């Protein structure tokens, strides 16, 4: 069994697909453009591996954050956190907004007459791998009858999951950013897979997080599971919602970080990015 179960957004179990074309075009269906995950040794080649099987039970693990934006469901599931959104307002999805402590992957923004009325930050996190998935990817292409330009299928290298570093890194980053978000009375959502959330709950102090989540909390964790459909593709389903605040994030890690900025500064950054292409249109 090949361990790459989604390649360029398509389930690899669908052997009747035109895989030669899919691999040649290198398109990410979630972004609507070329997959940005490239080989360092060959920048013209996109890797395209979205989801792999891993562990004793060979469960599907998402390894590409962009996979999480499928159908725009994560944005719909954060809509209730726009507490001053009103009917008639437009919804926009703005990517890569800088805040103290780094940048936030997406902002779901409520807009009226071209002006920002409310927003919620959305941060994506999937598991990082140890080693490389490339040999598995190349062996898959051989199985699918797609021409390859190397002999990677002969390599015996195995990949693993970097559970500890992935979890600690995102928790530290969240703690840096949540101070700013809480100070301006907004919300930040971490979107991840249920497998990673379960690991964090077992390895870090998560006992104080609210379950179910409270809308008034500044930090929300939305965990999704992959459910296999009749056509053998996978669908993201919201599985858990937890919440806490800046103090709660500090309890998780024992860190103390100050990072505050006025709301106007973030609004101005978002405002400059809003255009017709950011208008949210769920699939």
C-alpha positions as CSV (number, residue, x, y, z in Angstrom):
1,X,0.0,0.0,0.0
2,X,1.3,3.4,-1.0
3,X,1.3,5.9,1.9
4,X,0.5,9.0,-0.2
5,X,-3.3,9.1,-0.2
6,X,-3.9,12.6,-1.6
7,X,-1.8,14.1,-4.4
8,X,-2.5,17.5,-5.8
9,X,-5.8,17.4,-3.9
10,X,-7.0,14.1,-5.5
11,X,-7.4,10.8,-3.7
12,X,-4.8,8.4,-5.1
13,X,-7.2,5.5,-4.9
14,X,-9.0,6.9,-8.0
15,X,-6.7,5.1,-10.5
16,X,-8.9,6.1,-13.5
17,X,-8.0,9.8,-13.1
18,X,-5.7,11.3,-15.7
19,X,-2.7,11.3,-13.4
20,X,-0.2,12.2,-16.1
21,X,-2.1,15.5,-16.7
22,X,-2.6,16.1,-13.0
23,X,1.1,15.6,-12.2
24,X,2.2,17.7,-15.2
25,X,-0.1,20.6,-14.4
26,X,0.9,20.6,-10.7
27,X,-2.2,22.5,-9.7
28,X,-3.4,22.9,-6.1
29,X,-7.3,22.8,-6.3
30,X,-7.6,24.5,-3.0
31,X,-5.6,27.6,-4.0
32,X,-6.5,27.5,-7.7
33,X,-2.9,27.8,-8.8
34,X,0.4,25.9,-8.9
35,X,1.3,24.0,-5.7
36,X,3.7,26.1,-3.7
37,X,5.5,23.1,-2.1
38,X,8.5,22.6,-4.3
39,X,11.7,20.5,-4.3
40,X,14.7,22.6,-3.2
41,X,16.9,20.7,-5.6
42,X,14.4,21.4,-8.5
43,X,12.2,24.5,-7.9
44,X,10.2,23.7,-11.1
45,X,8.8,20.6,-9.5
46,X,5.9,20.8,-7.1
47,X,5.6,18.0,-4.6
48,X,1.9,18.0,-4.3
49,X,1.5,15.5,-1.4
50,X,-1.4,16.6,0.8
51,X,-2.2,13.6,3.0
52,X,-0.3,10.5,3.9
53,X,-1.0,7.3,5.9
54,X,1.0,6.9,9.1
55,X,1.2,5.0,12.3
56,X,0.3,1.4,13.2
57,X,-3.3,1.9,12.0
58,X,-2.2,3.7,8.9
59,X,-4.5,6.6,9.5
60,X,-4.7,9.6,7.1
61,X,-2.5,12.5,8.3
62,X,-2.7,15.9,6.6
63,X,0.8,17.3,6.0
64,X,-0.1,20.4,3.9
65,X,-1.9,23.3,5.7
66,X,-3.6,24.4,2.4
67,X,-5.5,21.1,2.4
68,X,-7.5,22.5,5.4
69,X,-9.2,25.3,3.3
70,X,-11.1,22.8,1.1
71,X,-14.6,24.1,0.4
72,X,-14.1,27.1,2.6
73,X,-15.6,25.2,5.5
74,X,-13.1,26.5,8.1
75,X,-14.2,30.0,7.3
76,X,-17.9,29.2,7.7
77,X,-17.1,27.5,11.0
78,X,-15.5,30.7,12.2
79,X,-18.3,33.0,11.1
80,X,-19.9,33.1,14.6
81,X,-16.8,34.7,16.0
82,X,-17.5,37.8,14.0
83,X,-19.5,39.2,16.8
84,X,-20.3,42.6,15.2
85,X,-21.0,41.2,11.7
86,X,-24.4,42.2,10.4
87,X,-26.6,40.9,7.5
88,X,-25.8,42.7,4.3
89,X,-22.1,42.9,5.1
90,X,-19.7,41.2,2.6
91,X,-17.3,38.5,3.8
92,X,-13.7,38.6,2.6
93,X,-10.8,36.2,3.2
94,X,-7.5,38.0,3.4
95,X,-4.3,36.1,3.6
96,X,-0.9,36.7,5.3
97,X,-1.5,39.7,7.6
98,X,1.4,40.8,9.7
99,X,0.9,41.3,13.4
100,X,3.4,41.6,16.3
101,X,4.8,38.1,16.8
102,X,4.6,37.1,13.1
103,X,1.9,36.9,10.5
104,X,-1.5,35.2,10.6
105,X,-2.5,32.9,7.7
106,X,-6.0,34.3,7.1
107,X,-8.4,36.8,8.3
108,X,-12.1,36.3,7.8
109,X,-13.4,39.9,7.4
110,X,-16.8,41.5,7.6
111,X,-17.0,44.5,5.2
112,X,-19.6,47.1,4.6
113,X,-19.2,49.9,2.0
114,X,-15.6,48.9,1.5
115,X,-14.8,49.4,5.2
116,X,-13.7,46.7,7.7
117,X,-16.3,46.2,10.4
118,X,-15.0,43.1,12.1
119,X,-12.4,40.3,11.6
120,X,-11.3,37.0,13.1
121,X,-7.8,35.6,12.6
122,X,-7.4,32.0,11.4
123,X,-4.1,30.1,11.7
124,X,-3.5,26.8,10.0
125,X,-1.3,24.0,11.4
126,X,-0.7,20.5,10.1
127,X,2.0,18.0,11.0
128,X,5.5,18.4,9.8
129,X,7.3,15.3,8.7
130,X,10.8,14.0,9.6
131,X,12.6,12.7,6.5
132,X,11.0,13.1,3.1
133,X,7.8,11.8,1.6
134,X,9.4,12.1,-1.9
135,X,10.4,8.4,-2.4
136,X,6.8,7.4,-1.5
137,X,5.5,10.0,-3.9
138,X,7.7,8.7,-6.7
139,X,6.8,5.1,-6.1
140,X,3.2,6.2,-6.4
141,X,3.8,7.7,-9.8
142,X,5.3,4.4,-10.9
143,X,2.2,2.6,-9.7
144,X,0.0,5.1,-11.6
145,X,2.1,4.8,-14.8
146,X,3.3,8.3,-14.7
147,X,6.8,8.9,-16.2
148,X,9.4,10.0,-13.6
149,X,12.8,11.5,-14.0
150,X,14.6,9.9,-11.1
151,X,14.9,6.5,-9.3
152,X,13.5,7.6,-6.0
153,X,11.4,4.5,-5.8
154,X,14.6,2.5,-5.0
155,X,15.4,4.6,-2.0
156,X,14.7,3.0,1.4
157,X,14.3,6.3,3.2
158,X,11.2,6.4,5.5
159,X,9.4,9.5,6.7
160,X,8.0,10.2,10.2
161,X,5.9,12.7,12.0
162,X,7.5,15.5,14.0
163,X,4.8,15.6,16.7
164,X,6.6,17.3,19.5
165,X,8.3,20.1,17.5
166,X,5.1,20.8,15.5
167,X,3.0,21.1,18.6
168,X,5.4,23.2,20.6
169,X,6.2,25.6,17.7
170,X,2.5,26.4,17.0
171,X,1.7,26.9,20.7
172,X,4.6,29.3,21.1
173,X,3.5,31.2,18.0
174,X,-0.1,31.4,19.2
175,X,1.0,32.8,22.5
176,X,3.0,35.5,20.8
177,X,0.0,36.5,18.7
178,X,-2.9,36.1,21.1
179,X,-1.8,39.0,23.3
180,X,-2.3,41.3,20.3
181,X,-5.6,39.8,19.3
182,X,-7.0,39.8,22.8
183,X,-5.9,43.4,23.5
184,X,-8.1,44.6,20.6
185,X,-11.0,42.4,21.6
186,X,-10.9,40.1,18.6
187,X,-10.6,36.3,18.1
188,X,-7.9,34.0,16.8
189,X,-8.7,30.4,15.6
190,X,-6.2,27.6,15.3
191,X,-7.4,25.2,12.7
192,X,-5.7,21.8,12.8
193,X,-6.4,18.1,12.4
194,X,-7.9,16.1,15.3
195,X,-4.8,13.9,15.5
196,X,-2.5,16.9,16.3
197,X,-5.0,18.3,18.8
198,X,-5.2,14.9,20.6
199,X,-1.4,14.9,20.8
200,X,-1.2,18.4,22.2
201,X,-3.9,17.6,24.8
202,X,-1.9,14.6,26.0
203,X,1.5,16.3,26.1
204,X,0.7,19.9,27.3
205,X,-1.5,21.3,30.0
206,X,-4.9,21.7,28.2
207,X,-7.1,20.8,31.2
208,X,-8.2,24.5,31.6
209,X,-9.5,24.9,28.1
210,X,-13.2,25.2,27.7
211,X,-15.0,22.4,25.9
212,X,-17.3,23.3,24.3
213,X,-15.7,26.6,23.3
214,X,-17.0,29.9,24.7
215,X,-17.5,32.6,22.1
216,X,-16.1,35.3,24.4
217,X,-12.7,33.7,24.6
218,X,-9.9,35.1,22.4
219,X,-8.2,31.9,21.4
220,X,-10.2,29.1,19.7
221,X,-9.0,25.6,18.6
222,X,-11.0,24.0,15.8
223,X,-10.0,20.4,15.1
224,X,-11.1,18.6,12.0
225,X,-11.2,14.9,11.2
226,X,-11.0,13.3,7.7
227,X,-14.1,11.2,6.9
228,X,-13.9,8.9,3.9
229,X,-16.8,9.3,1.5
230,X,-18.4,6.7,-0.8
231,X,-16.3,7.9,-3.7
232,X,-13.1,7.2,-1.6
233,X,-12.2,10.9,-1.3
234,X,-11.8,12.5,2.1
235,X,-14.0,15.2,3.6
236,X,-13.0,17.6,6.4
237,X,-15.5,17.5,9.3
238,X,-15.3,19.8,12.3
239,X,-14.8,17.4,15.3
240,X,-13.8,19.5,18.3
241,X,-14.0,23.2,19.4
242,X,-12.0,24.4,22.4
243,X,-11.2,27.9,23.7
244,X,-9.2,29.8,26.2
245,X,-7.6,33.3,26.5
246,X,-4.1,34.8,26.5
247,X,-3.6,33.7,30.1
248,X,-4.7,30.2,29.2
249,X,-2.2,30.0,26.4
250,X,0.5,31.0,28.9
251,X,-0.5,28.1,31.2
252,X,0.0,25.7,28.3
253,X,3.7,26.7,28.0
254,X,4.6,28.8,31.0
255,X,5.6,31.7,28.7
256,X,5.2,35.4,29.2
257,X,5.3,37.5,26.1
258,X,4.0,41.0,25.6
259,X,2.9,42.0,22.1
260,X,0.3,44.7,21.7
261,X,-0.8,46.9,18.9
262,X,-3.8,49.2,18.3
263,X,-6.7,47.9,16.3
264,X,-6.4,50.6,13.7
265,X,-3.0,49.3,12.6
266,X,-4.3,45.8,11.8
267,X,-7.5,47.2,10.2
268,X,-5.3,49.4,7.9
269,X,-3.3,46.4,6.8
270,X,-6.4,44.3,6.1
271,X,-8.1,47.2,4.4
272,X,-5.2,47.6,1.9
273,X,-5.5,43.9,0.9
274,X,-9.3,43.9,0.3
275,X,-10.3,43.6,-3.4
276,X,-12.6,41.6,-5.6
277,X,-10.4,38.5,-5.4
278,X,-10.7,38.3,-1.6
279,X,-14.5,38.2,-1.7
280,X,-15.5,34.9,0.1
281,X,-17.4,32.6,-2.2
282,X,-17.9,29.2,-0.5
283,X,-17.9,26.2,-2.8
